[in-house]
Amino acid sequence: MLNEALVESVRRECHVPLVERGKEKLNGPGIRTVAAILLAVAIAACSTPKPADGPRPAVVVEPDKKADVWKGVATDADESRIDRVGLAWQSALADARKRDARGVDGEGALLRPRSALARPAPTPGSYYCRQIKLGSTTGKSPAIEKFKPFFCYVEVEDNLLTIVKQTGSQRPAGRLWEDDMPDRLIFLGSLALGDREQPRAYGEDGKRDMAGILERIGPFRWRLVIPWPQSTSKLDVFELTPVEQQPGR
């Protein structure tokens, strides 16, 4: 016999009504047959269909960005300086052009913001390094100031390129880090004062920290741009050109 309790439970769960006459339920073989059919339909309606075969969802993990490495080393202040390099160029050049527009234009690609070329990594070795300071944060310092060339050296240390200024009373030194922008490297270093002081590790003294961008701007010609340096200028630019042999090395 058909289990009427089961039929009743199916009716409640799936909202399938039994055939009724007036207010009394029908009895007999005929109604059992009808109920059995309704029960089968109800069970089929309540069953969950098996999902069709198809591709399963996949979790895509993006590769780490190169910039994440140097940003993990840089201070918040220096990361902000690098992020605002465009503004530093704009403001510094505006100051410098008011003072000496011909002197700015005469430097060619060195003082053109968008002159970076592919393959920015310099070859290890000796270089002439020439500094130009642009803009003034005080209104008293020169808007453009050029210095005589000095010697600096590029070498490999712990699989990273380093730049060290060899001579002078202010000697920047630091490491070069890869960036997601393929036409530049990120410089993080410090400033050594005096002839005998050794460069300090980056982050050891915030007042000595330096951050910038190294770019190749021509055959055997690079520049190191320091935006918003901790001095009276708005932008410092170092021109690097290789020499065959640095004296004393």
C-alpha positions as CSV (number, residue, x, y, z in Angstrom):
1,M,0.0,0.0,0.0
2,L,1.0,3.6,-0.5
3,N,2.3,5.3,2.6
4,E,-0.2,8.2,3.0
5,A,2.1,9.9,5.6
6,L,4.9,10.1,2.9
7,V,2.4,11.4,0.4
8,E,1.2,14.0,2.9
9,S,4.8,15.1,3.6
10,V,5.6,15.4,0.0
11,R,2.4,17.5,-0.5
12,R,3.5,19.8,2.3
13,E,7.1,20.2,1.1
14,C,6.5,20.5,-2.6
15,H,3.0,22.0,-2.6
16,V,1.5,19.2,-4.7
17,P,-2.2,18.9,-3.8
18,L,-4.0,15.6,-3.6
19,V,-7.2,15.0,-5.6
20,E,-10.2,15.8,-3.4
21,R,-13.9,15.6,-3.7
22,G,-15.6,18.3,-1.8
23,K,-14.0,18.2,1.7
24,E,-13.3,14.5,1.8
25,K,-10.3,12.7,0.3
26,L,-11.1,10.0,-2.2
27,N,-10.4,6.4,-1.3
28,G,-10.1,3.3,-3.4
29,P,-7.7,1.8,-6.0
30,G,-8.2,4.7,-8.4
31,I,-7.2,7.4,-6.1
32,R,-4.2,5.4,-5.0
33,T,-3.0,5.2,-8.6
34,V,-3.5,9.0,-9.0
35,A,-1.7,9.6,-5.7
36,A,1.2,7.4,-6.8
37,I,1.6,9.4,-10.0
38,L,1.4,12.7,-8.1
39,L,4.0,11.4,-5.6
40,A,6.4,10.4,-8.4
41,V,6.0,13.8,-10.1
42,A,6.5,15.6,-6.7
43,I,9.7,13.6,-6.0
44,A,11.1,14.4,-9.5
45,A,10.2,18.1,-9.0
46,C,11.9,18.2,-5.6
47,S,15.1,16.5,-6.7
48,T,18.2,18.7,-7.4
49,P,19.5,18.2,-11.0
50,K,23.1,17.2,-11.4
51,P,25.1,20.1,-12.7
52,A,26.2,19.8,-16.3
53,D,29.8,19.0,-17.0
54,G,31.9,22.1,-17.8
55,P,35.0,24.0,-16.8
56,R,35.5,24.5,-13.1
57,P,36.2,27.9,-11.6
58,A,39.9,28.6,-11.4
59,V,41.7,30.9,-9.0
60,V,44.2,33.1,-10.8
61,V,47.2,34.4,-8.7
62,E,48.9,37.4,-10.2
63,P,52.7,37.4,-10.1
64,D,54.4,39.7,-7.7
65,K,55.2,43.2,-9.1
66,K,58.9,44.3,-9.3
67,A,57.9,47.6,-7.6
68,D,56.7,45.7,-4.6
69,V,60.3,44.8,-3.8
70,W,61.8,48.3,-3.7
71,K,58.6,49.7,-2.1
72,G,59.2,47.2,0.7
73,V,62.6,48.9,1.3
74,A,61.8,52.6,0.7
75,T,60.4,54.8,3.4
76,D,57.0,56.3,2.9
77,A,58.6,59.7,2.4
78,D,60.9,58.5,-0.4
79,E,58.1,56.5,-2.1
80,S,56.1,59.7,-2.2
81,R,59.0,61.6,-3.7
82,I,59.3,59.1,-6.5
83,D,55.6,59.2,-7.1
84,R,55.7,63.0,-7.5
85,V,58.7,63.1,-9.9
86,G,56.6,64.5,-12.7
87,L,55.6,67.5,-10.5
88,A,59.2,67.9,-9.5
89,W,60.3,68.2,-13.1
90,Q,57.5,70.6,-13.9
91,S,58.1,72.9,-11.0
92,A,62.0,72.8,-11.2
93,L,62.1,73.5,-14.9
94,A,59.7,76.4,-14.6
95,D,62.1,78.0,-12.0
96,A,65.2,77.2,-14.1
97,R,63.8,78.6,-17.4
98,K,63.0,81.9,-15.7
99,R,66.6,82.2,-14.8
100,D,68.4,80.6,-17.7
101,A,66.2,79.1,-20.5
102,R,69.2,78.8,-22.9
103,G,71.2,76.9,-20.3
104,V,68.3,74.4,-19.8
105,D,67.8,73.8,-23.5
106,G,71.5,73.4,-24.1
107,E,71.6,70.3,-21.9
108,G,69.3,68.5,-24.4
109,A,67.9,65.1,-23.4
110,L,69.5,65.4,-19.9
111,L,66.9,68.0,-18.8
112,R,64.0,66.7,-20.9
113,P,61.5,64.8,-18.6
114,R,60.4,62.2,-21.2
115,S,63.7,61.2,-22.7
116,A,64.2,57.7,-21.1
117,L,65.2,54.9,-23.4
118,A,64.9,51.1,-23.0
119,R,67.6,49.0,-21.2
120,P,68.3,51.4,-18.3
121,A,70.9,49.3,-16.5
122,P,74.4,50.8,-16.7
123,T,77.5,48.7,-17.3
124,P,79.7,48.3,-14.2
125,G,82.7,50.5,-14.3
126,S,84.0,54.1,-13.8
127,Y,81.9,57.1,-14.8
128,Y,82.1,60.9,-15.0
129,C,79.2,62.2,-12.9
130,R,78.1,65.8,-13.4
131,Q,75.4,67.4,-11.2
132,I,72.8,70.0,-12.0
133,K,70.4,71.4,-9.4
134,L,67.1,72.8,-10.6
135,G,64.5,74.9,-8.8
136,S,64.5,76.6,-5.5
137,T,62.5,75.8,-2.4
138,T,63.6,78.9,-0.5
139,G,63.6,81.6,-3.1
140,K,67.2,82.4,-2.1
141,S,69.1,79.6,-3.7
142,P,69.9,79.6,-7.4
143,A,67.1,78.3,-9.7
144,I,69.7,76.5,-11.8
145,E,73.2,75.5,-10.6
146,K,75.8,73.4,-12.5
147,F,78.8,71.7,-10.9
148,K,82.1,70.3,-12.3
149,P,82.2,66.6,-13.1
150,F,83.4,64.1,-10.5
151,F,84.1,60.4,-10.5
152,C,81.7,57.7,-9.5
153,Y,81.6,54.0,-9.8
154,V,79.0,51.4,-10.7
155,E,79.5,47.9,-9.5
156,V,77.5,44.8,-8.6
157,E,76.8,43.9,-5.0
158,D,74.5,41.1,-3.8
159,N,73.1,40.8,-7.4
160,L,72.2,44.5,-7.4
161,L,73.9,47.4,-9.2
162,T,75.2,50.1,-6.9
163,I,76.3,53.7,-7.6
164,V,79.0,55.4,-5.4
165,K,80.4,58.9,-5.8
166,Q,84.1,58.6,-5.2
167,T,85.1,62.2,-4.6
168,G,83.7,65.5,-3.1
169,S,82.3,66.7,0.2
170,Q,78.9,65.2,-0.5
171,R,79.0,61.7,-1.8
172,P,75.7,59.8,-2.6
173,A,75.8,56.0,-2.7
174,G,73.1,53.5,-3.1
175,R,71.5,50.5,-4.8
176,L,69.5,50.2,-8.0
177,W,66.2,48.3,-8.0
178,E,64.1,47.0,-10.9
179,D,60.7,48.6,-11.4
180,D,57.6,47.7,-13.3
181,M,58.3,50.5,-15.7
182,P,61.0,48.9,-17.9
183,D,62.8,52.1,-18.9
184,R,63.9,53.0,-15.3
185,L,65.6,51.7,-12.2
186,I,64.9,53.0,-8.7
187,F,67.8,54.4,-6.7
188,L,67.7,54.1,-2.9
189,G,70.7,55.3,-1.0
190,S,72.2,57.8,1.4
191,L,74.5,60.9,1.4
192,A,78.0,60.7,3.0
193,L,79.4,64.0,4.2
194,G,83.1,64.8,4.2
195,D,86.0,62.9,2.5
196,R,86.4,60.2,5.1
197,E,82.8,59.3,6.2
198,Q,81.6,56.0,4.9
199,P,78.1,56.0,3.3
200,R,75.4,54.9,5.8
201,A,72.9,52.2,5.1
202,Y,69.7,53.4,3.6
203,G,67.1,54.0,6.3
204,E,69.7,54.4,9.0
205,D,69.3,58.2,9.0
206,G,66.3,59.7,7.4
207,K,68.0,63.1,7.0
208,R,70.7,61.4,4.8
209,D,68.4,59.1,2.8
210,M,68.1,59.7,-1.0
211,A,65.7,58.3,-3.5
212,G,65.6,58.7,-7.3
213,I,65.3,57.3,-10.7
214,L,68.0,56.1,-13.1
215,E,67.3,56.3,-16.8
216,R,69.3,55.8,-20.0
217,I,69.0,58.9,-22.2
218,G,71.4,58.0,-25.0
219,P,74.3,55.8,-26.2
220,F,76.6,55.5,-23.1
221,R,74.7,58.2,-21.3
222,W,72.6,57.9,-18.2
223,R,71.0,60.3,-15.7
224,L,70.1,59.9,-12.0
225,V,67.1,62.1,-11.1
226,I,66.6,62.9,-7.4
227,P,63.1,64.5,-7.0
228,W,62.5,66.8,-4.0
229,P,65.9,66.3,-2.4
230,Q,66.5,67.2,1.2
231,S,68.2,70.4,0.2
232,T,67.2,73.8,-1.3
233,S,66.6,72.5,-4.8
234,K,63.5,70.8,-6.2
235,L,65.2,68.4,-8.5
236,D,68.8,67.1,-8.7
237,V,70.1,65.6,-12.0
238,F,73.3,63.6,-12.2
239,E,74.7,62.9,-15.7
240,L,76.7,59.6,-16.0
241,T,79.1,59.0,-18.9
242,P,81.6,56.1,-18.8
243,V,85.4,56.6,-18.7
244,E,88.0,54.1,-19.6
245,Q,89.9,54.1,-16.4
246,Q,89.2,56.2,-13.3
247,P,92.4,57.5,-11.7
248,G,93.3,55.7,-8.5
249,R,91.4,52.5,-9.2
